[in-house]
Amino acid sequence: MILTTTPTIEGHPITEYRGVVTGEVIAGIDFVKDIAAGLTNFFGGRSGSYEEELIRARDSAIFEMQNRAQAAGANAVVGIDIDYEVLGSGNNMLMVAVSGTAVVIS
């Protein structure tokens, strides 16, 4: 399956549109990662634990969207958009939402 942020795929005309597909993940940041990130914030540098969590959440959301596209009979998703949001009373939840248009290409 081809996944792209562009509205078309060069050399592959779109023959059918199967609708909008999405993938959503809401991930909690645990206490240990929060402490490690707090130290990184204090001393400077990159937060590896938060970056890993972000990558896992994004990959899971993309995988979910791809599965929904396949279930709709698509062989590609175009116009993909990825959104990140912080949720929760203590901003300790991360939401990743991915959307695109499921299409059939030749």
N, C-alpha and C positions, 0 to 999 in steps of 0.2 A: 504494500500500500504506500502510495506517495502522500506525504504530508508537507504542505507548504503554506507560507504566509502570503504568497502571491495569489491574485485572483484567477490566474490561468497557469497552465503547465505547457511550456514551449514544446511543440511537436506532438502534443496529445490533446486533440480537441475534446471538449466536454460534450458528451452525448446525452447525458441525463443528470438532472439535479434531484437528489434524494432528501434534501432538507437540511436544516441546521442540526448539528450534533454538538454535544457538550461533554465535558468531563469536569468533575468537581472533587476536590479533596480539602478537608479541613483537618489540619494536624495540630496537635497540642505540643507545646515545647515543655519538656519535663524540667524538674527542679535542678538537676545536675547540669543540664545544658544551659539553663538560665544563669546559674552561678558562674560557669565558665565564660559565658558571653559577657557577664558583668565585669569579670576580670579583664577580658579583652578590651572592653569599653574603657576601663580605667587606665590600662597600660598602653593601649593602642594596638593596632594590627587587625588581622582578619579573624572572624569567628568561624572556625572550621565546623563546629557542631551545628551552628545555625545554617551555614552554607550546605552541609550535607542534608539537613532536614528539608531545606528549600528544594534541592535537587530531587530528593525522593518524592516530595509532594508534586512537583511539576511533572516528573516522569510518570507518576501514577495517574495524574489527571489526563495526560496525553494518551496513555494506554487505554484509559476508560473511554475517551472520545473515539479512539481508533476502533475499539470493540463495538461501539454503537454505530459507527459508520459501516463496519462490516455487516452488522445485523440488518442494516437498511439496504444492503446490496451494493454498497459503494466500493470502489477500488482506489479512491483518493479523497483527500480532504483539502480544500483550498480556502484561502482567506483566514487562516488560523490566527486567533488573537489569544494572548495569554495575559490574565489579570491576576495580581497579587493583592491581598487585603489582610490587614491585621485585625483580629476580632477578640472578643472577650473583655471582661471587666478589667483585667490586668494586662491587656494586649498580649496574652500568652497563647493565642491561637492564630494559626496561619491558614488562610484560605487561598487556594490556587484554583482558578476557573479557566478552562480552555474551551474555546468554541470555534467552529468553522462550518463550512458547507460541504456536506457529503455529496460526491459526484461520481459518475461513471465516466471514465475516459477511455479512448481507444488507443 
